[in-house]
Each structure stands twice: as structure tokens, then as C-alpha cells.
Amino acid sequence: MIVLRRLAEAVPSLVGVVIVTFLLSHALPGDPAAYFAGPAANAESVAEVRRTLGLDRSLPVQFGYYLLDLAKGDLGHSLTTGQPVTSDLLQRLPASMELTLAALIVAIAVALPLGIVAALRPNSLADHFCRLTVTIGAAFPTFFVGLLLVYLLYFKLGLVPQPLGRLDEIYFTPPPTVTGFYLIDTLLNGDVDAFRAALSQLILPAVSLALFAMAPLARMTRAAMLTALGSDFVRTARANGLPARKVIFTYALRSAMLSIVNVMGMVFSFLLGSNVLIEQVFGWPGIGAYAVSAVIASDYAAVQGFVLMMAILYVLLNLAVDLAATAIDPRVRFES
């Protein structure tokens, strides 16, 4: 029931996204007809291309045709690739999702223990180290961190491979597509060398994203754990002589996880948006790089398809967070 209600509540937001995206994409500077016709085209050629693409129609008429195509599940054709936008996005989405999930896993693996230790020893050296780490991590934009890591670890030290995307296709062949995630597909294909190569290419962009994501996760973990550790049920558990490990991880951490999961959802949304910059830095063939190319070319269909897909992903992400929250604390189901 909660799934249907959340999906119904998301419909007005998606309608608004469709309208606003259509208007904003048509307000982009540049002329897609001139881009498609080429630099040597004259005014007559550009006008002919504009008629062929339907750009000579009024904006309401173009919007009407767009809605009709959207109702049939057709996002149009990209001017830059010549392929259906739907197939372009579905082909590139696994690359962005793999990068985003890897960054989130790295951020959780570091931020969660850091926040727990800081909460257990407030105002200690560990607590100050946690604050300093998250402050430094959030102080620099992701693209700057990515460029800095490339300069230090690849150019200066040679510890990582050249940032050429998901896999160096000169030496390795992309695995047969099963999930679209190279780390999984290479293992399913039994190609350990390709798995190692894909993992080595993933490390830098994932760490670049994770450094910024660690700040809100560590801060929320620390704050939520401090609140849980000071609650009555934790004091009662300690007074009953329960082991410290059980008090911390069974009682305090479970109580704090509701707030932490909500922040994870927001962090995941941020990471999806930040992919646009990281994918450009590392040549990652995801939907972020696809969107940048579409904006430069004033490719209306590609821009609209990208924004609509991101909106749908955000709706599904919020739904997943709600379901996780009800699993952690069943009372949320009744309070919502």
C-alpha cells in the first residue's frame, strides 16, 4: 500500500518535471538545426533541417507531439548519436550506477565507523580527527579532487592506470552484458584479469565522489549515535549489565540507523548528480557525460530524456528509503 501511495504522490512531480524540462531545454543557447547541419551549411540548409526536425512548429505544437511520443514510451532520437534516447540512456545508466554505488560503499565503509568512534568518545582525539576529516573532504569540489588524485596517483606516482573510462579496451574486451556492471559481468564471465582492470579504473572516480559524500554521513552517524547513546533504553541496557558491544551495535546503532538511512538517500541523490563532473574528468561513459554532450549540442530530446530519467530515479530512490525506514522501525509505517 505504501508503494502505491508513494508512486501516486510522485505523479504531479513527474508532470512538473516534464513541463519544466521541455521549456528549459528549448531555452538553451544554440540552434540544434545549425549544429546538425554542420559548420559549412548555409541558411537554406539550416532551415530545411529545422523543418525536418519539426523545430519550425510553434512551442505548444512541439510540446503536444512530445507528450504523444512520451505516452508511447518514445523519448525521441538524439541528434548527437542518431540513436533513440531511451536506448542511449539504458546503455549508459549501468556505468553511472556502478560508479555511484561504488562511491557510496566507500563512503559508508569509512564514515560509519568514523562517526561511531567519534560518538563513543566525544571531544577526544578521535572525535577531532573525524571532524577534521569530514571538513577537509567537503571543502573541495569533486572535480578538483578527481583532477588532484589523477595528478598525484597516476601522473606523479604511477600507482593507478590512465583514466580511460571503465576499461582499457586496448588490452581488455568488455564483458558480455548481463547486469551492465563490469565488476559483476567480468566475474560472471570468469575473466579475473578484466575484473582487476575494471576495478583499478573504478577506484579513483569512486574515491573522488566518496570523499565529499563522507562528510554528511559521518556527521549524521555521530549525531544520531550521540542521541541514541544518551537515551533511556541504552542507559537501562547498560545498567542491566549487557556487554558494551551489544549495547552499541544492537541497541544504539539500530536506533540511529533510521536517521543514517535517510541521509544515505540524500547522499546517493547527490552522487548521481555529481557524476556529471566526475564522468567528464575520468572519461566515464555514463549518463552524466551523455547529458553534457547533449547540452553543448542543444540536443533537446537527449536533455529531456536525461532529466526525466533522473527524476524517475529520484522517485524510486525515495521509495527505497521509505521501505528501508519501515523495515528498520515499523512505527514509521503508521506515522507516515
C-alpha positions in Angstrom: 0.0 0.0 0.0 2.8 2.4 0.9 4.4 1.7 -2.5 1.3 2.7 -4.4 0.7 5.8 -2.3 4.3 7.0 -2.8 4.1 6.4 -6.6 0.8 8.3 -6.8 2.3 11.2 -4.8 5.2 11.3 -7.3 3.0 11.7 -10.4 2.5 15.5 -10.0 6.2 16.0 -9.5 7.0 14.0 -12.7 4.4 16.0 -14.7 6.1 19.2 -13.5 9.5 17.8 -14.4 8.2 17.1 -18.0 6.9 20.6 -18.4 9.8 22.5 -16.9 12.4 20.3 -18.7 10.7 20.9 -22.1 10.7 24.7 -21.6 14.2 24.9 -20.2 15.7 22.6 -22.9 14.2 24.8 -25.6 15.7 27.9 -23.9 19.2 26.5 -24.2 21.5 28.7 -26.2 22.4 27.5 -29.7 20.5 26.1 -32.6 20.3 22.3 -32.9 19.4 22.6 -36.6 22.6 24.5 -37.2 24.6 22.0 -35.2 23.1 19.1 -37.1 23.5 20.8 -40.5 27.2 21.3 -39.9 29.5 24.4 -40.0 29.5 24.7 -43.8 25.7 24.8 -44.1 24.0 27.9 -45.5 20.8 29.4 -44.2 18.6 27.4 -46.6 20.2 24.1 -45.4 19.7 25.1 -41.8 16.0 25.9 -42.5 15.5 22.6 -44.2 17.0 20.7 -41.3 14.8 22.7 -38.9 11.7 21.7 -40.9 12.8 18.1 -40.9 13.3 18.1 -37.2 10.0 19.8 -36.6 11.6 22.8 -34.9 9.8 25.2 -37.2 6.5 24.4 -35.4 5.2 26.6 -32.5 6.3 25.6 -29.0 2.8 24.4 -27.9 2.6 22.1 -31.0 6.1 20.7 -30.3 5.1 20.1 -26.7 1.9 18.3 -27.9 3.9 16.0 -30.1 6.4 15.4 -27.3 3.6 14.3 -25.0 2.2 11.9 -27.6 5.6 10.3 -28.0 6.1 10.2 -24.3 2.8 8.4 -23.8 4.1 5.7 -26.2 7.4 5.4 -24.3 9.3 7.2 -27.0 11.8 9.8 -25.8 12.8 10.7 -29.3 16.1 10.4 -31.2 19.4 12.0 -30.1 20.9 14.4 -32.7 24.4 13.7 -31.5 24.3 9.9 -31.6 21.5 9.3 -34.0 20.1 6.6 -31.7 16.9 6.5 -29.7 17.4 8.4 -26.4 15.9 5.5 -24.4 18.5 3.1 -25.7 21.3 5.6 -25.2 20.3 6.2 -21.6 19.7 2.5 -20.8 23.1 1.6 -22.3 24.9 4.3 -20.2 22.9 4.0 -17.0 24.8 0.9 -15.6 28.1 2.8 -15.8 26.8 5.6 -13.7 25.0 3.3 -11.3 28.2 1.2 -10.8 30.3 4.3 -10.1 27.7 5.8 -7.8 27.2 2.6 -5.8 30.9 2.1 -5.5 31.4 5.6 -4.2 28.5 5.1 -1.7 30.0 1.9 -0.4 33.4 3.5 0.1 31.8 6.5 1.9 29.8 4.2 4.2 32.8 1.9 4.9 34.8 5.0 6.1 32.1 7.3 7.5 30.1 4.9 9.6 33.0 3.6 11.8 34.4 7.1 12.0 31.1 8.5 13.2 30.6 5.7 15.7 34.0 6.1 17.2 33.6 9.9 17.4 30.2 9.4 19.2 31.7 6.9 21.7 34.5 9.3 22.6 33.1 12.9 22.3 35.7 15.7 22.3 38.5 13.1 22.2 41.3 12.9 19.6 39.2 10.5 17.5 36.3 13.0 17.6 38.5 15.9 16.5 40.0 13.7 13.7 36.5 12.8 12.5 35.5 16.5 12.3 38.7 17.5 10.6 38.5 14.7 8.0 34.9 15.4 7.0 35.6 19.2 6.9 38.5 18.7 4.5 36.6 16.2 2.5 33.7 18.6 2.0 35.8 21.6 1.4 36.8 20.8 -2.2 34.6 20.2 -5.2 34.5 16.7 -6.6 36.1 17.5 -10.0 39.0 19.3 -8.2 39.6 16.2 -6.0 39.4 14.0 -9.1 42.0 16.0 -11.0 44.3 16.2 -8.0 44.1 12.4 -7.5 44.8 11.8 -11.2 47.8 14.1 -11.0 49.3 12.6 -7.9 48.4 8.9 -8.2 48.7 8.5 -12.0 50.9 11.2 -13.4 53.4 11.5 -10.5 53.4 8.1 -8.7 52.0 5.8 -11.4 50.0 3.8 -8.9 46.8 3.7 -10.9 46.1 3.2 -14.6 45.4 6.0 -17.0 41.8 7.3 -16.6 40.4 5.9 -19.9 36.8 5.1 -18.7 35.5 1.8 -17.4 38.1 -0.4 -19.1 41.3 -0.1 -21.2 39.8 -1.6 -24.3 43.3 -1.8 -25.9 44.2 -4.7 -23.7 40.8 -5.9 -22.5 37.5 -6.7 -24.1 34.3 -5.5 -22.3 32.4 -8.5 -20.9 29.1 -9.7 -22.3 26.3 -7.6 -20.8 24.4 -9.4 -18.1 23.9 -6.7 -15.4 25.8 -3.8 -17.1 28.1 -3.6 -14.1 31.6 -4.5 -15.3 32.7 -5.8 -11.9 29.9 -8.3 -11.8 29.9 -9.2 -15.5 33.6 -9.9 -15.6 33.3 -12.3 -12.7 30.3 -14.0 -14.3 32.3 -14.3 -17.5 35.2 -15.8 -15.4 37.7 -13.1 -16.6 39.7 -12.3 -13.5 42.2 -10.1 -15.3 39.4 -7.9 -16.8 37.8 -7.7 -13.3 41.1 -6.4 -11.9 41.4 -3.9 -14.7 37.8 -2.7 -14.3 38.3 -2.3 -10.5 41.5 -0.3 -11.0 39.7 2.0 -13.3 36.9 2.4 -10.8 39.0 3.3 -7.8 39.9 6.9 -8.5 36.4 8.2 -9.6 34.7 6.3 -6.8 37.1 7.7 -4.2 36.7 11.2 -5.6 33.0 11.0 -5.2 33.2 9.3 -1.8 35.4 11.9 -0.2 32.6 14.5 -0.5 29.9 12.0 0.5 31.7 11.0 3.7 31.0 14.4 5.4 27.2 14.2 5.8 27.3 10.5 6.5 29.9 10.8 9.3 28.2 13.9 10.8 24.8 12.2 10.9 26.2 9.0 12.3 28.0 10.9 15.1 24.9 13.0 15.9 22.5 10.0 15.7 24.7 7.8 17.8 25.2 10.5 20.5 21.4 10.8 20.7 20.9 7.1 20.9 23.7 6.6 23.5 22.1 9.2 25.7 18.6 7.7 25.5 16.8 5.9 28.4 16.8 2.4 26.8 20.5 2.5 26.3 21.2 3.5 29.9 18.8 0.8 31.0 20.7 -1.8 28.9 24.0 -0.7 30.4 22.5 -0.8 33.9 21.4 -4.4 33.3 25.0 -5.3 32.6 24.7 -6.1 28.9 28.1 -6.2 27.0 29.2 -2.9 25.6 29.4 -4.4 22.1 25.7 -5.5 22.3 24.6 -2.1 23.7 26.4 -0.2 20.9 25.5 -2.3 17.9 22.2 -3.9 18.8 20.5 -1.0 20.6 22.2 2.3 19.9 23.2 1.7 16.2 19.9 0.2 15.3 18.1 3.3 16.7 20.5 5.6 14.9 20.1 3.8 11.6 16.8 5.5 10.7 18.5 8.9 10.5 21.5 7.4 8.8 19.5 5.7 6.1 17.6 8.9 5.3 20.9 10.7 4.9 22.2 7.8 2.7 19.3 8.5 0.3 20.2 12.2 0.0 23.8 11.3 -0.4 23.0 8.9 -3.2 21.0 11.5 -4.9 23.9 13.9 -4.7 26.3 11.4 -6.0 24.1 10.8 -9.1 24.2 14.5 -9.8 27.9 14.8 -9.2 28.6 12.1 -11.7 28.2 14.8 -14.4 31.6 16.3 -13.4 33.4 13.1 -12.4 32.5 11.4 -15.6 34.0 14.2 -17.6 37.2 14.1 -15.7 37.7 10.4 -16.0 36.2 9.8 -19.4 33.5 7.6 -17.8 30.8 6.7 -20.4 27.8 7.3 -18.1 24.6 9.3 -18.4 26.3 12.4 -16.9 28.8 12.7 -19.8 25.9 12.0 -22.2 24.0 14.9 -20.7 26.9 17.3 -21.0 27.3 16.5 -24.7 23.5 16.9 -25.2 23.6 20.4 -23.6 26.5 21.5 -25.7 24.7 20.4 -28.9 21.3 21.7 -27.7 20.0 18.2 -28.2 16.5 18.7 -26.8 15.4 15.0 -26.8 18.6 13.9 -25.0 18.4 16.6 -22.4 14.7 16.0 -21.7 15.3 12.2 -21.6 18.2 12.6 -19.1 16.3 14.9 -16.7 13.2 12.7 -16.9 15.3 9.6 -16.1 16.9 11.3 -13.2 13.5 12.3 -11.8 12.3 8.7 -12.0 15.5 7.5 -10.3 14.9 10.0 -7.5 11.3 8.8 -7.1 12.5 5.2 -6.9 15.3 6.1 -4.5 12.9 7.9 -2.1 10.6 4.9 -2.3 13.5 2.6 -1.4 14.5 4.8 1.5 10.9 4.8 2.8 10.8 1.0 2.6 14.1 0.7 4.4 12.9 3.1 7.1 9.8 0.9 7.7 12.0 -2.2 7.9 14.2 -0.5 10.5 11.4 1.0 12.5 7.8 -0.4 11.8 6.3 2.7 13.6 7.3 4.8 10.6 4.6 3.0 8.6 1.9 4.2 10.9 3.3 7.7 11.3 3.6 8.4 7.5 
